[in-house]
Amino acid sequence: MNQQFRLPEPMVLTFGERLADECRVQGLRHVSDVSAPHQLLDSSGKLRSEFSFFESYVILIPPGGEALRDDIAVNVGDERCKWAYVPDDPRSIPAAVKSAKRMWIDEIARLDDIPDPGPVKLFETGFPELDQYGLRLTTPAFMPIVGPYGSGKSIFLRQLLINLWRLHGWRFLLTSFEERVKPRFQRDLRRHLIGAVEETWTVQDIDRADAELNRAAVFLRRKRNTLLDVDRLIDRIEFAVRVYGVRVVAIDPVNEIDHQLPRGMAKTDYIGNFIMRLKQLADDYNLLMICALHPPKDGVEKRLQKSGLLTLNDGADSANWGNKADIGFCMWRNLHGPTLLHIDKIKDHETMGRPTLCEMIHDSALNRFRVGRIGYNILQDEEDA
């Protein structure tokens, strides 16, 4: 809508209808409960017409609601938003709205101009042994998973996605490049949701699992007879985040994207730029951005050595996978040993745990992993065996 038709009086955005009602009692005319931030948008990802009439918005949040505030601002536009904490005395709400701080000043800002971020939140993985070890995830974060074909990284990734949905309600986007959503993805994700072998599933089990998948997941498929390049990938991820409220993005595998190197650019610089675009998207929308990728041939040969340790720097084409990761995993299977998970990169050891090595035990009936031994001494034990 053209700027001249927007109302100069701000729309007040709250979390919870009770607070919205209190704002109206205090004399505020334009108030809306936006407890589900992505519902501000229509099916095309644009701001709904009932919200687009306003010149500006004031987001009222309780302490600890900073992440929700940021979700709103990125959908509406930082430059049109102000924010304030909900005052203890409801009679002070109009004053809080009037004195609200701007979400965005400029690229150059004073400390007081930058919105308070709120406390850092940490999240369990849903793998009991890793959670007990102290591993924690946070958002936004960029998380590569490096592993050769057949190492189990896709199995681990889908299991992690379901864990995060069940534990934290994080809707996820999963790319479909090498395999079809139906029947392969559907069958594997059903296994994690039902928790029983396929032969025992009832019609009710399947219906419940599929209904939950419709709430939990969206899928990015390649259009027929077209290549999916990086620009299209970024555009489609942003659409899924804005329209469906996606919190976790799983690109599996990155190698299947149509990577077109600009003339004269080195491959390692190109990969670095690609990673930075994904990290910026994760930062803007508070996402967990996961990229599964295959290592080059020398990385595969390294993991076949009986005591070899795969690292993020063995990732395809660039050490940027290791340098730019916030959290990073590697998976492989030694020639005569178990499947191993190397938690190679943790950006904050004080709160998120420390790097380590894990033995992953595969349940072939459910096509899922559980964690066995933990510690770098696993490699020495394998060498001595």
C-alpha positions as CSV (number, residue, x, y, z in Angstrom):
1,M,0.0,0.0,0.0
2,N,1.2,3.5,-0.8
3,Q,2.8,5.4,2.1
4,Q,0.3,8.2,2.0
5,F,-2.6,5.9,2.8
6,R,-1.0,4.6,6.0
7,L,-2.4,5.7,9.4
8,P,0.1,7.7,11.4
9,E,-1.2,6.3,14.7
10,P,0.8,3.1,15.5
11,M,-0.6,-0.4,15.6
12,V,0.2,-2.0,19.0
13,L,1.2,-5.7,18.7
14,T,1.0,-7.8,21.8
15,F,1.4,-11.5,22.8
16,G,-1.8,-12.8,24.3
17,E,-5.4,-11.6,23.9
18,R,-5.6,-10.7,27.6
19,L,-2.9,-8.0,27.2
20,A,-4.5,-6.8,24.0
21,D,-7.8,-6.3,25.9
22,E,-6.0,-4.4,28.6
23,C,-4.4,-2.1,26.0
24,R,-7.9,-1.3,24.7
25,V,-9.2,-0.7,28.2
26,Q,-6.3,1.9,28.5
27,G,-7.6,3.7,25.5
28,L,-5.4,2.3,22.7
29,R,-7.5,2.0,19.6
30,H,-5.4,-0.1,17.2
31,V,-4.2,-3.3,19.0
32,S,-3.7,-6.9,17.8
33,D,-2.6,-10.1,19.4
34,V,0.2,-11.6,17.3
35,S,1.2,-14.7,19.4
36,A,1.9,-16.5,16.1
37,P,4.2,-14.0,14.3
38,H,4.0,-15.7,10.8
39,Q,0.2,-15.2,10.8
40,L,0.9,-11.5,10.1
41,L,1.6,-12.6,6.5
42,D,-0.6,-13.9,3.7
43,S,0.0,-17.0,1.6
44,S,2.4,-15.2,-0.6
45,G,4.6,-14.0,2.3
46,K,3.4,-10.4,2.2
47,L,2.0,-8.4,5.2
48,R,-1.8,-9.0,5.5
49,S,-3.9,-6.1,4.4
50,E,-5.3,-5.4,7.8
51,F,-1.8,-4.7,9.1
52,S,-0.5,-2.8,6.1
53,F,-2.6,0.4,6.8
54,F,-0.2,1.5,9.6
55,E,2.8,3.8,9.3
56,S,4.5,2.1,12.3
57,Y,4.1,-0.6,15.0
58,V,4.9,-0.8,18.7
59,I,5.6,-4.3,20.0
60,L,4.8,-4.8,23.7
61,I,6.8,-7.7,25.2
62,P,7.2,-9.2,28.7
63,P,10.8,-9.7,29.9
64,G,12.1,-12.8,28.1
65,G,10.0,-12.1,25.0
66,E,12.8,-10.5,23.0
67,A,13.0,-13.4,20.5
68,L,9.3,-13.0,19.7
69,R,9.8,-9.3,19.3
70,D,12.5,-10.0,16.7
71,D,10.3,-12.5,14.9
72,I,7.6,-9.8,14.5
73,A,10.1,-7.1,13.5
74,V,11.7,-9.2,10.7
75,N,8.3,-9.9,9.2
76,V,7.0,-6.3,9.5
77,G,10.2,-4.5,8.9
78,D,12.7,-3.3,11.5
79,E,12.5,0.3,10.3
80,R,8.7,0.5,11.0
81,C,8.8,-1.0,14.5
82,K,9.3,0.3,18.0
83,W,9.3,-1.8,21.1
84,A,8.7,-1.6,24.9
85,Y,8.4,-3.9,27.9
86,V,4.9,-4.4,29.3
87,P,4.8,-2.2,32.5
88,D,3.8,-3.7,35.8
89,D,1.0,-1.2,36.1
90,P,-1.5,-1.5,33.2
91,R,-2.3,2.2,33.6
92,S,1.3,2.9,32.3
93,I,0.7,1.1,29.0
94,P,-0.1,4.3,27.0
95,A,3.1,5.9,28.3
96,A,5.1,2.8,27.5
97,V,3.8,2.9,23.9
98,K,4.5,6.6,23.6
99,S,8.1,6.2,24.8
100,A,8.8,3.0,22.9
101,K,12.4,2.6,21.5
102,R,13.1,2.1,17.8
103,M,14.1,-1.4,16.6
104,W,16.5,0.1,14.0
105,I,18.4,3.3,13.9
106,D,21.1,2.8,11.2
107,E,24.2,0.7,10.5
108,I,26.0,2.9,12.9
109,A,24.3,3.0,16.3
110,R,25.1,3.8,20.0
111,L,24.8,1.1,22.6
112,D,21.4,2.4,23.8
113,D,20.0,2.4,20.3
114,I,20.4,-1.4,20.0
115,P,17.5,-3.5,21.3
116,D,18.2,-5.7,24.4
117,P,18.6,-9.2,23.1
118,G,17.3,-11.0,26.2
119,P,18.9,-14.1,27.8
120,V,20.5,-16.7,25.6
121,K,18.4,-19.8,25.4
122,L,19.9,-23.3,25.2
123,F,18.1,-26.4,23.9
124,E,18.5,-30.1,24.4
125,T,19.1,-32.4,21.3
126,G,16.7,-35.2,22.3
127,F,19.6,-37.7,22.3
128,P,19.7,-38.6,26.0
129,E,23.4,-39.3,26.3
130,L,24.4,-36.1,24.5
131,D,22.0,-34.1,26.6
132,Q,23.5,-35.7,29.8
133,Y,27.0,-35.0,28.5
134,G,26.0,-31.3,28.3
135,L,25.6,-30.7,24.6
136,R,23.2,-27.8,24.0
137,L,21.9,-26.1,20.8
138,T,21.1,-22.4,20.4
139,T,19.7,-20.2,17.7
140,P,20.6,-18.6,15.5
141,A,23.3,-21.0,14.5
142,F,24.9,-22.5,11.4
143,M,25.5,-26.2,11.7
144,P,27.3,-28.3,9.1
145,I,27.2,-32.1,9.2
146,V,30.1,-33.6,7.2
147,G,30.0,-37.3,6.2
148,P,30.6,-39.6,3.2
149,Y,27.8,-41.5,1.4
150,G,26.4,-44.2,3.6
151,S,27.8,-42.8,6.9
152,G,24.3,-42.3,8.4
153,K,24.2,-38.5,8.5
154,S,20.7,-38.3,6.8
155,I,19.4,-40.8,9.4
156,F,20.8,-38.8,12.2
157,L,19.6,-35.5,10.7
158,R,16.0,-36.7,10.4
159,Q,16.0,-38.1,13.9
160,L,17.3,-34.8,15.2
161,L,14.6,-32.9,13.3
162,I,11.8,-34.9,14.9
163,N,13.5,-34.6,18.4
164,L,13.6,-30.8,18.1
165,W,9.9,-30.7,17.0
166,R,8.9,-33.0,19.8
167,L,10.9,-31.1,22.5
168,H,10.7,-27.5,21.4
169,G,7.9,-27.3,18.8
170,W,10.4,-26.2,16.0
171,R,8.8,-26.7,12.6
172,F,11.4,-27.7,10.1
173,L,12.2,-27.4,6.4
174,L,13.8,-30.5,4.8
175,T,15.1,-30.4,1.2
176,S,14.3,-33.3,-1.2
177,F,17.2,-33.6,-3.7
178,E,18.3,-37.2,-3.8
179,E,15.2,-38.9,-2.5
180,R,11.4,-38.4,-2.9
181,V,9.3,-37.0,0.0
182,K,6.9,-39.9,-0.6
183,P,7.4,-42.6,0.2
184,R,11.0,-42.4,1.6
185,F,10.9,-39.3,3.8
186,Q,7.4,-40.0,4.9
187,R,8.3,-43.6,5.9
188,D,11.5,-42.6,7.8
189,L,9.8,-39.7,9.6
190,R,6.8,-41.9,10.5
191,R,9.2,-44.4,12.2
192,H,10.6,-41.7,14.4
193,L,7.1,-40.4,15.3
194,I,5.5,-43.8,15.9
195,G,8.5,-45.4,17.5
196,A,7.7,-48.9,16.4
197,V,8.7,-51.2,13.5
198,E,6.6,-50.7,10.3
199,E,5.0,-54.2,10.5
200,T,3.2,-53.2,13.7
201,W,1.7,-49.9,12.6
202,T,-2.0,-49.5,12.7
203,V,-4.1,-47.3,10.4
204,Q,-4.6,-45.0,13.5
205,D,-0.8,-44.9,14.0
206,I,-0.2,-43.8,10.4
207,D,-3.0,-41.2,10.5
208,R,-1.7,-39.6,13.7
209,A,1.9,-39.6,12.4
210,D,0.9,-38.0,9.1
211,A,-1.2,-35.4,10.9
212,E,1.8,-34.5,13.1
213,L,4.1,-34.3,10.1
214,N,1.7,-31.8,8.5
215,R,2.2,-29.6,11.6
216,A,5.9,-30.2,11.9
217,A,7.4,-30.2,8.4
218,V,7.5,-28.6,5.1
219,F,9.6,-29.8,2.2
220,L,11.7,-28.1,-0.5
221,R,11.5,-30.0,-3.8
222,R,13.3,-29.2,-7.0
223,K,11.0,-28.1,-9.8
224,R,11.0,-30.6,-12.7
225,N,13.5,-29.9,-15.5
226,T,15.1,-27.1,-13.6
227,L,18.3,-26.7,-11.5
228,L,18.1,-25.2,-8.0
229,D,20.7,-22.5,-7.7
230,V,21.7,-20.6,-4.6
231,D,19.5,-17.6,-5.2
232,R,16.4,-19.7,-5.7
233,L,17.3,-21.8,-2.6
234,I,17.6,-18.7,-0.4
235,D,14.4,-17.3,-1.7
236,R,12.5,-20.5,-1.1
237,I,13.9,-20.9,2.5
238,E,12.9,-17.3,3.3
239,F,9.4,-18.0,2.0
240,A,9.0,-21.1,4.1
241,V,10.2,-19.2,7.2
242,R,7.9,-16.3,6.7
243,V,4.8,-18.2,5.7
244,Y,5.1,-21.5,7.6
245,G,7.0,-20.3,10.7
246,V,10.0,-22.7,10.0
247,R,12.6,-22.6,12.8
248,V,15.0,-25.3,11.5
249,V,16.3,-25.6,7.9
250,A,18.0,-28.9,6.8
251,I,19.7,-28.8,3.5
252,D,20.6,-32.4,2.6
253,P,22.9,-32.6,0.8
254,V,24.5,-29.2,-0.1
255,N,26.4,-30.9,-2.9
256,E,23.1,-31.3,-4.9
257,I,22.6,-27.5,-5.2
258,D,23.5,-26.0,-8.6
259,H,26.6,-24.1,-7.5
260,Q,27.5,-21.7,-10.3
261,L,30.9,-20.1,-9.7
262,P,31.2,-16.5,-10.9
263,R,33.9,-16.0,-13.4
264,G,37.3,-15.5,-11.8
265,M,36.1,-16.6,-8.3
266,A,38.0,-19.3,-6.4
267,K,35.9,-22.2,-5.2
268,T,36.8,-21.7,-1.6
269,D,35.8,-18.0,-1.8
270,Y,32.5,-19.0,-3.4
271,I,31.7,-21.5,-0.7
272,G,32.6,-18.9,2.0
273,N,30.1,-16.4,0.4
274,F,27.5,-19.2,0.2
275,I,27.9,-20.0,3.9
276,M,27.7,-16.3,4.9
277,R,24.4,-16.0,3.0
278,L,23.0,-18.9,5.0
279,K,24.4,-17.5,8.2
280,Q,22.8,-14.1,7.5
281,L,19.5,-15.8,6.9
282,A,19.8,-17.7,10.1
283,D,20.6,-14.5,12.0
284,D,17.8,-12.5,10.5
285,Y,15.1,-15.2,11.3
286,N,16.7,-16.8,14.4
287,L,17.1,-20.2,12.7
288,L,19.1,-23.4,13.2
289,M,20.6,-23.8,9.7
290,I,21.8,-27.3,9.1
291,C,23.8,-28.3,6.0
292,A,24.7,-31.9,5.3
293,L,27.6,-32.4,2.9
294,H,29.9,-35.0,1.5
295,P,33.7,-34.7,1.9
296,P,36.0,-35.0,-1.0
297,K,37.8,-38.3,-1.8
298,D,40.8,-37.6,0.5
299,G,38.3,-37.1,3.4
300,V,36.7,-40.5,2.7
301,E,40.1,-42.1,2.6
302,K,41.0,-40.5,5.9
303,R,37.9,-41.9,7.7
304,L,38.7,-45.4,6.4
305,Q,41.9,-45.4,8.4
306,K,41.3,-47.4,11.5
307,S,42.1,-44.5,13.9
308,G,41.3,-41.6,11.5
309,L,39.3,-38.6,12.8
310,L,37.1,-36.8,10.4
311,T,36.9,-33.0,11.0
312,L,34.9,-30.1,9.6
313,N,38.0,-29.0,7.7
314,D,37.7,-32.2,5.6
315,G,34.4,-30.7,4.2
316,A,34.1,-30.4,0.4
317,D,36.1,-27.6,-1.3
318,S,36.7,-25.3,1.6
319,A,37.9,-24.9,5.2
320,N,35.1,-22.4,5.6
321,W,32.8,-25.2,6.8
322,G,34.9,-25.5,9.9
323,N,35.8,-21.8,10.2
324,K,32.3,-20.4,9.9
325,A,30.4,-23.2,11.8
326,D,28.7,-22.4,15.1
327,I,28.1,-26.0,15.9
328,G,29.6,-28.8,13.7
329,F,29.3,-32.6,13.4
330,C,31.1,-35.2,11.4
331,M,29.9,-38.7,10.8
332,W,31.7,-41.7,9.3
333,R,32.3,-45.4,9.7
334,N,35.8,-46.8,10.2
335,L,36.6,-49.7,8.0
336,H,36.2,-52.3,10.7
337,G,34.6,-50.2,13.4
338,P,31.4,-48.6,14.5
339,T,29.7,-45.4,13.1
340,L,31.3,-42.4,14.8
341,L,29.9,-38.9,15.5
342,H,32.6,-36.2,16.0
343,I,31.2,-33.1,17.7
344,D,34.0,-31.0,16.3
345,K,32.8,-27.4,16.8
346,I,31.0,-25.7,19.6
347,K,31.0,-21.9,19.6
348,D,30.6,-21.5,23.4
349,H,32.1,-24.2,25.6
350,E,30.9,-22.6,28.8
351,T,27.2,-23.0,28.0
352,M,26.9,-25.4,25.1
353,G,29.3,-28.2,26.1
354,R,32.6,-29.3,24.6
355,P,33.7,-31.2,21.5
356,T,33.8,-34.9,21.8
357,L,33.6,-38.2,19.9
358,C,30.6,-40.6,20.1
359,E,29.9,-44.1,19.2
360,M,26.6,-44.3,17.3
361,I,24.7,-47.6,17.5
362,H,22.3,-48.1,14.6
363,D,18.9,-49.7,15.1
364,S,18.2,-51.2,11.7
365,A,14.5,-52.0,12.5
366,L,13.7,-48.4,13.3
367,N,16.5,-46.9,11.2
368,R,17.7,-44.7,14.0
369,F,20.7,-44.2,16.3
370,R,21.4,-44.3,19.9
371,V,24.6,-43.1,21.5
372,G,27.0,-45.6,23.0
373,R,30.4,-44.6,24.3
374,I,31.5,-41.0,24.5
375,G,35.0,-39.6,24.4
376,Y,38.1,-39.4,22.2
377,N,39.5,-42.5,23.8
378,I,37.1,-44.5,21.5
379,L,39.7,-44.2,18.7
380,Q,42.4,-45.6,20.9
381,D,40.2,-48.4,22.0
382,E,39.5,-49.2,18.3
383,E,43.2,-49.1,17.5
384,D,44.0,-51.5,20.4
385,A,41.2,-53.9,19.5
